[in-house]
């Protein structure tokens, strides 16, 4: 992605990936606090789309730490 080439419009693309990380972390930790998830559970147990991927066996704790 390069710099903006013109004025912002309805179809302007904004990369929000890094902005969403704190919200995802807060939601995940709320599930942990409420007993609906555990930090050391594998991602594939919480997110069926991760099965067979490199992230499938990573724990929620590890994913939140980005390690």
Biopython code that builds the backbone (N, CA, C, O; Angstrom):
import numpy as np
from Bio.PDB.StructureBuilder import StructureBuilder

atoms = [
    (1, "UNK", "N", (0.833, -1.178, 0.000)),
    (1, "UNK", "CA", (0.000, 0.000, 0.000)),
    (1, "UNK", "C", (0.874, 1.235, 0.000)),
    (1, "UNK", "O", (1.877, 1.308, 0.710)),
    (2, "UNK", "N", (0.493, 2.164, -0.774)),
    (2, "UNK", "CA", (1.236, 3.408, -0.828)),
    (2, "UNK", "C", (0.469, 4.524, -0.166)),
    (2, "UNK", "O", (-0.554, 4.289, 0.477)),
    (3, "UNK", "N", (0.957, 5.732, -0.319)),
    (3, "UNK", "CA", (0.266, 6.887, 0.265)),
    (3, "UNK", "C", (-1.072, 7.134, -0.431)),
    (3, "UNK", "O", (-1.279, 6.705, -1.566)),
    (4, "UNK", "N", (-1.961, 7.818, 0.251)),
    (4, "UNK", "CA", (-3.260, 8.165, -0.318)),
    (4, "UNK", "C", (-3.055, 8.999, -1.570)),
    (4, "UNK", "O", (-2.199, 9.883, -1.608)),
    (5, "UNK", "N", (-3.852, 8.709, -2.598)),
    (5, "UNK", "CA", (-3.697, 9.404, -3.871)),
    (5, "UNK", "C", (-4.751, 10.470, -4.101)),
    (5, "UNK", "O", (-4.705, 11.179, -5.106)),
    (6, "UNK", "N", (-5.683, 10.592, -3.202)),
    (6, "UNK", "CA", (-6.739, 11.574, -3.395)),
    (6, "UNK", "C", (-7.562, 11.718, -2.141)),
    (6, "UNK", "O", (-7.199, 11.192, -1.088)),
    (7, "UNK", "N", (-8.670, 12.430, -2.245)),
    (7, "UNK", "CA", (-9.517, 12.628, -1.073)),
    (7, "UNK", "C", (-10.175, 11.317, -0.622)),
    (7, "UNK", "O", (-10.345, 10.391, -1.415)),
    (8, "UNK", "N", (-10.534, 11.259, 0.639)),
    (8, "UNK", "CA", (-11.201, 10.090, 1.200)),
    (8, "UNK", "C", (-12.613, 10.015, 0.640)),
    (8, "UNK", "O", (-13.316, 11.022, 0.560)),
    (9, "UNK", "N", (-13.018, 8.808, 0.253)),
    (9, "UNK", "CA", (-14.360, 8.593, -0.269)),
    (9, "UNK", "C", (-14.956, 7.348, 0.375)),
    (9, "UNK", "O", (-14.328, 6.723, 1.229)),
    (10, "UNK", "N", (-16.151, 6.995, -0.031)),
    (10, "UNK", "CA", (-16.823, 5.819, 0.499)),
    (10, "UNK", "C", (-16.021, 4.557, 0.196)),
    (10, "UNK", "O", (-16.089, 3.600, 0.967)),
    (11, "UNK", "N", (-15.276, 4.525, -0.881)),
    (11, "UNK", "CA", (-14.522, 3.332, -1.261)),
    (11, "UNK", "C", (-13.055, 3.386, -0.835)),
    (11, "UNK", "O", (-12.269, 2.534, -1.249)),
    (12, "UNK", "N", (-12.674, 4.364, -0.023)),
    (12, "UNK", "CA", (-11.293, 4.461, 0.453)),
    (12, "UNK", "C", (-10.990, 3.293, 1.374)),
    (12, "UNK", "O", (-11.781, 2.976, 2.263)),
    (13, "UNK", "N", (-9.844, 2.649, 1.165)),
    (13, "UNK", "CA", (-9.407, 1.506, 1.958)),
    (13, "UNK", "C", (-8.562, 1.984, 3.133)),
    (13, "UNK", "O", (-7.624, 2.761, 2.957)),
    (14, "UNK", "N", (-8.902, 1.514, 4.338)),
    (14, "UNK", "CA", (-8.120, 1.806, 5.527)),
    (14, "UNK", "C", (-7.631, 0.477, 6.102)),
    (14, "UNK", "O", (-8.439, -0.419, 6.345)),
    (15, "UNK", "N", (-6.343, 0.338, 6.321)),
    (15, "UNK", "CA", (-5.780, -0.871, 6.910)),
    (15, "UNK", "C", (-5.940, -0.778, 8.426)),
    (15, "UNK", "O", (-5.277, 0.027, 9.079)),
    (16, "UNK", "N", (-6.824, -1.608, 8.980)),
    (16, "UNK", "CA", (-7.146, -1.546, 10.406)),
    (16, "UNK", "C", (-6.581, -2.717, 11.197)),
    (16, "UNK", "O", (-6.937, -2.891, 12.362)),
    (17, "UNK", "N", (-5.715, -3.520, 10.599)),
    (17, "UNK", "CA", (-5.232, -4.741, 11.246)),
    (17, "UNK", "C", (-4.653, -4.481, 12.628)),
    (17, "UNK", "O", (-5.052, -5.147, 13.583)),
    (18, "UNK", "N", (-3.755, -3.566, 12.769)),
    (18, "UNK", "CA", (-3.123, -3.332, 14.068)),
    (18, "UNK", "C", (-4.064, -2.661, 15.061)),
    (18, "UNK", "O", (-3.898, -2.811, 16.271)),
    (19, "UNK", "N", (-5.023, -1.945, 14.572)),
    (19, "UNK", "CA", (-5.975, -1.266, 15.455)),
    (19, "UNK", "C", (-6.905, -2.276, 16.118)),
    (19, "UNK", "O", (-7.373, -2.039, 17.232)),
    (20, "UNK", "N", (-7.176, -3.382, 15.462)),
    (20, "UNK", "CA", (-8.130, -4.353, 16.005)),
    (20, "UNK", "C", (-7.514, -5.273, 17.057)),
    (20, "UNK", "O", (-8.251, -5.903, 17.816)),
    (21, "UNK", "N", (-6.189, -5.368, 17.126)),
    (21, "UNK", "CA", (-5.542, -6.289, 18.059)),
    (21, "UNK", "C", (-5.974, -6.095, 19.511)),
    (21, "UNK", "O", (-6.271, -7.089, 20.174)),
    (22, "UNK", "N", (-6.025, -4.868, 20.044)),
    (22, "UNK", "CA", (-6.451, -4.712, 21.438)),
    (22, "UNK", "C", (-7.901, -5.151, 21.675)),
    (22, "UNK", "O", (-8.228, -5.648, 22.753)),
    (23, "UNK", "N", (-8.762, -4.972, 20.683)),
    (23, "UNK", "CA", (-10.161, -5.371, 20.838)),
    (23, "UNK", "C", (-10.301, -6.887, 20.837)),
    (23, "UNK", "O", (-11.086, -7.441, 21.607)),
    (24, "UNK", "N", (-9.541, -7.561, 19.975)),
    (24, "UNK", "CA", (-9.559, -9.028, 19.937)),
    (24, "UNK", "C", (-9.002, -9.579, 21.249)),
    (24, "UNK", "O", (-9.553, -10.526, 21.809)),
    (25, "UNK", "N", (-7.917, -8.991, 21.738)),
    (25, "UNK", "CA", (-7.325, -9.432, 23.004)),
    (25, "UNK", "C", (-8.312, -9.239, 24.153)),
    (25, "UNK", "O", (-8.450, -10.113, 25.010)),
    (26, "UNK", "N", (-8.994, -8.104, 24.171)),
    (26, "UNK", "CA", (-9.959, -7.841, 25.236)),
    (26, "UNK", "C", (-11.112, -8.848, 25.185)),
    (26, "UNK", "O", (-11.553, -9.337, 26.225)),
    (27, "UNK", "N", (-11.591, -9.153, 24.000)),
    (27, "UNK", "CA", (-12.675, -10.126, 23.858)),
    (27, "UNK", "C", (-12.214, -11.515, 24.306)),
    (27, "UNK", "O", (-12.948, -12.216, 25.002)),
    (28, "UNK", "N", (-11.010, -11.912, 23.912)),
    (28, "UNK", "CA", (-10.481, -13.221, 24.298)),
    (28, "UNK", "C", (-10.311, -13.312, 25.810)),
    (28, "UNK", "O", (-10.669, -14.322, 26.415)),
    (29, "UNK", "N", (-9.773, -12.275, 26.414)),
    (29, "UNK", "CA", (-9.559, -12.303, 27.861)),
    (29, "UNK", "C", (-10.874, -12.216, 28.635)),
    (29, "UNK", "O", (-10.956, -12.701, 29.764)),
    (30, "UNK", "N", (-11.878, -11.620, 28.057)),
    (30, "UNK", "CA", (-13.204, -11.613, 28.669)),
    (30, "UNK", "C", (-13.772, -13.034, 28.687)),
    (30, "UNK", "O", (-14.389, -13.448, 29.668)),
    (31, "UNK", "N", (-13.560, -13.781, 27.594)),
    (31, "UNK", "CA", (-13.991, -15.180, 27.559)),
    (31, "UNK", "C", (-13.260, -16.004, 28.612)),
    (31, "UNK", "O", (-13.854, -16.865, 29.261)),
    (32, "UNK", "N", (-11.967, -15.735, 28.776)),
    (32, "UNK", "CA", (-11.185, -16.431, 29.804)),
    (32, "UNK", "C", (-11.721, -16.083, 31.189)),
    (32, "UNK", "O", (-11.928, -16.967, 32.020)),
    (33, "UNK", "N", (-11.944, -14.801, 31.433)),
    (33, "UNK", "CA", (-12.456, -14.366, 32.736)),
    (33, "UNK", "C", (-13.796, -15.006, 33.056)),
    (33, "UNK", "O", (-14.058, -15.371, 34.202)),
    (34, "UNK", "N", (-14.646, -15.142, 32.041)),
    (34, "UNK", "CA", (-15.981, -15.688, 32.238)),
    (34, "UNK", "C", (-16.017, -17.217, 32.216)),
    (34, "UNK", "O", (-17.081, -17.819, 32.356)),
    (35, "UNK", "N", (-14.841, -17.846, 32.038)),
    (35, "UNK", "CA", (-14.761, -19.297, 32.054)),
    (35, "UNK", "C", (-15.134, -19.981, 30.753)),
    (35, "UNK", "O", (-15.245, -21.206, 30.714)),
    (36, "UNK", "N", (-15.329, -19.217, 29.688)),
    (36, "UNK", "CA", (-15.711, -19.795, 28.396)),
    (36, "UNK", "C", (-14.507, -20.246, 27.577)),
    (36, "UNK", "O", (-14.673, -20.936, 26.570)),
    (37, "UNK", "N", (-13.303, -19.871, 27.989)),
    (37, "UNK", "CA", (-12.074, -20.263, 27.295)),
    (37, "UNK", "C", (-10.944, -20.311, 28.315)),
    (37, "UNK", "O", (-11.048, -19.751, 29.406)),
    (38, "UNK", "N", (-9.868, -20.987, 27.943)),
    (38, "UNK", "CA", (-8.682, -21.055, 28.790)),
    (38, "UNK", "C", (-7.485, -20.577, 27.986)),
    (38, "UNK", "O", (-7.418, -20.800, 26.777)),
    (39, "UNK", "N", (-6.554, -19.931, 28.639)),
    (39, "UNK", "CA", (-5.389, -19.383, 27.944)),
    (39, "UNK", "C", (-4.516, -20.460, 27.314)),
    (39, "UNK", "O", (-3.855, -20.205, 26.307)),
    (40, "UNK", "N", (-4.502, -21.645, 27.883)),
    (40, "UNK", "CA", (-3.614, -22.677, 27.362)),
    (40, "UNK", "C", (-4.297, -23.680, 26.439)),
    (40, "UNK", "O", (-3.731, -24.733, 26.146)),
    (41, "UNK", "N", (-5.491, -23.370, 25.985)),
    (41, "UNK", "CA", (-6.189, -24.216, 25.020)),
    (41, "UNK", "C", (-5.614, -23.939, 23.626)),
    (41, "UNK", "O", (-5.217, -22.813, 23.324)),
    (42, "UNK", "N", (-5.574, -24.978, 22.781)),
    (42, "UNK", "CA", (-5.075, -24.794, 21.422)),
    (42, "UNK", "C", (-6.091, -24.031, 20.583)),
    (42, "UNK", "O", (-7.300, -24.169, 20.769)),
    (43, "UNK", "N", (-5.588, -23.235, 19.670)),
    (43, "UNK", "CA", (-6.446, -22.419, 18.804)),
    (43, "UNK", "C", (-7.478, -23.259, 18.073)),
    (43, "UNK", "O", (-8.615, -22.822, 17.899)),
    (44, "UNK", "N", (-7.100, -24.466, 17.638)),
    (44, "UNK", "CA", (-8.027, -25.301, 16.868)),
    (44, "UNK", "C", (-9.259, -25.715, 17.670)),
    (44, "UNK", "O", (-10.283, -26.076, 17.090)),
    (45, "UNK", "N", (-9.166, -25.664, 18.999)),
    (45, "UNK", "CA", (-10.330, -25.989, 19.821)),
    (45, "UNK", "C", (-11.317, -24.824, 19.899)),
    (45, "UNK", "O", (-12.509, -25.021, 20.132)),
    (46, "UNK", "N", (-10.805, -23.617, 19.701)),
    (46, "UNK", "CA", (-11.659, -22.428, 19.753)),
    (46, "UNK", "C", (-12.090, -21.966, 18.368)),
    (46, "UNK", "O", (-13.202, -21.469, 18.187)),
    (47, "UNK", "N", (-11.204, -22.132, 17.394)),
    (47, "UNK", "CA", (-11.439, -21.627, 16.037)),
    (47, "UNK", "C", (-11.274, -22.767, 15.042)),
    (47, "UNK", "O", (-10.153, -23.112, 14.669)),
    (48, "UNK", "N", (-12.379, -23.349, 14.616)),
    (48, "UNK", "CA", (-12.305, -24.516, 13.738)),
    (48, "UNK", "C", (-11.597, -24.204, 12.421)),
    (48, "UNK", "O", (-11.042, -25.112, 11.801)),
    (49, "UNK", "N", (-11.601, -22.964, 11.983)),
    (49, "UNK", "CA", (-10.934, -22.595, 10.729)),
    (49, "UNK", "C", (-9.421, -22.753, 10.799)),
    (49, "UNK", "O", (-8.762, -22.784, 9.759)),
    (50, "UNK", "N", (-8.857, -22.853, 11.995)),
    (50, "UNK", "CA", (-7.404, -22.976, 12.120)),
    (50, "UNK", "C", (-6.927, -24.414, 11.993)),
    (50, "UNK", "O", (-5.725, -24.648, 11.865)),
    (51, "UNK", "N", (-7.831, -25.380, 12.024)),
    (51, "UNK", "CA", (-7.420, -26.794, 11.944)),
    (51, "UNK", "C", (-6.599, -27.031, 10.683)),
    (51, "UNK", "O", (-6.992, -26.637, 9.585)),
    (52, "UNK", "N", (-5.455, -27.678, 10.858)),
    (52, "UNK", "CA", (-4.581, -27.974, 9.740)),
    (52, "UNK", "C", (-3.630, -26.837, 9.378)),
    (52, "UNK", "O", (-2.808, -26.981, 8.473)),
    (53, "UNK", "N", (-3.737, -25.727, 10.068)),
    (53, "UNK", "CA", (-2.863, -24.577, 9.780)),
    (53, "UNK", "C", (-1.687, -24.556, 10.750)),
    (53, "UNK", "O", (-1.634, -25.328, 11.707)),
    (54, "UNK", "N", (-0.764, -23.672, 10.485)),
    (54, "UNK", "CA", (0.405, -23.521, 11.356)),
    (54, "UNK", "C", (-0.003, -23.055, 12.753)),
    (54, "UNK", "O", (0.694, -23.340, 13.727)),
    (55, "UNK", "N", (-1.108, -22.352, 12.857)),
    (55, "UNK", "CA", (-1.550, -21.814, 14.147)),
    (55, "UNK", "C", (-2.408, -22.789, 14.947)),
    (55, "UNK", "O", (-2.733, -22.508, 16.100)),
    (56, "UNK", "N", (-2.775, -23.905, 14.377)),
    (56, "UNK", "CA", (-3.731, -24.820, 15.004)),
    (56, "UNK", "C", (-3.332, -25.253, 16.410)),
    (56, "UNK", "O", (-4.188, -25.339, 17.291)),
    (57, "UNK", "N", (-2.068, -25.524, 16.633)),
    (57, "UNK", "CA", (-1.627, -26.039, 17.935)),
    (57, "UNK", "C", (-1.104, -24.947, 18.850)),
    (57, "UNK", "O", (-0.703, -25.232, 19.979)),
    (58, "UNK", "N", (-1.098, -23.724, 18.396)),
    (58, "UNK", "CA", (-0.662, -22.609, 19.245)),
    (58, "UNK", "C", (-1.739, -22.326, 20.286)),
    (58, "UNK", "O", (-2.932, -22.374, 19.986)),
    (59, "UNK", "N", (-1.316, -22.035, 21.495)),
    (59, "UNK", "CA", (-2.284, -21.737, 22.551)),
    (59, "UNK", "C", (-2.807, -20.312, 22.397)),
    (59, "UNK", "O", (-2.188, -19.464, 21.754)),
    (60, "UNK", "N", (-3.945, -20.081, 22.998)),
    (60, "UNK", "CA", (-4.498, -18.731, 23.002)),
    (60, "UNK", "C", (-3.506, -17.771, 23.645)),
    (60, "UNK", "O", (-3.341, -16.643, 23.180)),
    (61, "UNK", "N", (-2.849, -18.212, 24.708)),
    (61, "UNK", "CA", (-1.841, -17.388, 25.380)),
    (61, "UNK", "C", (-0.737, -16.971, 24.394)),
    (61, "UNK", "O", (-0.341, -15.806, 24.342)),
    (62, "UNK", "N", (-0.259, -17.931, 23.627)),
    (62, "UNK", "CA", (0.823, -17.645, 22.670)),
    (62, "UNK", "C", (0.352, -16.708, 21.562)),
    (62, "UNK", "O", (1.084, -15.807, 21.153)),
    (63, "UNK", "N", (-0.857, -16.920, 21.083)),
    (63, "UNK", "CA", (-1.380, -16.039, 20.039)),
    (63, "UNK", "C", (-1.540, -14.605, 20.538)),
    (63, "UNK", "O", (-1.289, -13.651, 19.802)),
    (64, "UNK", "N", (-1.955, -14.463, 21.784)),
    (64, "UNK", "CA", (-2.109, -13.112, 22.339)),
    (64, "UNK", "C", (-0.764, -12.430, 22.544)),
    (64, "UNK", "O", (-0.673, -11.203, 22.490)),
    (65, "UNK", "N", (0.274, -13.213, 22.777)),
    (65, "UNK", "CA", (1.622, -12.650, 22.961)),
    (65, "UNK", "C", (2.337, -12.423, 21.632)),
    (65, "UNK", "O", (3.376, -11.764, 21.595)),
    (66, "UNK", "N", (1.797, -12.956, 20.553)),
    (66, "UNK", "CA", (2.420, -12.849, 19.227)),
    (66, "UNK", "C", (3.801, -13.479, 19.205)),
    (66, "UNK", "O", (4.716, -12.931, 18.591)),
    (67, "UNK", "N", (3.974, -14.645, 19.876)),
    (67, "UNK", "CA", (5.273, -15.333, 19.875)),
    (67, "UNK", "C", (5.170, -16.659, 19.163)),
    (67, "UNK", "O", (6.160, -17.383, 19.059)),
]
sb = StructureBuilder()
sb.init_structure("model")
sb.init_model(0)
sb.init_chain("A")
sb.init_seg("    ")
for serial, (resi, resn, name, xyz) in enumerate(atoms, 1):
    if name == "N":
        sb.init_residue(resn, " ", resi, " ")
    sb.init_atom(name, np.array(xyz, "f"), 0.0, 1.0, " ", f" {name:<3s}", serial, name[0])
structure = sb.get_structure()
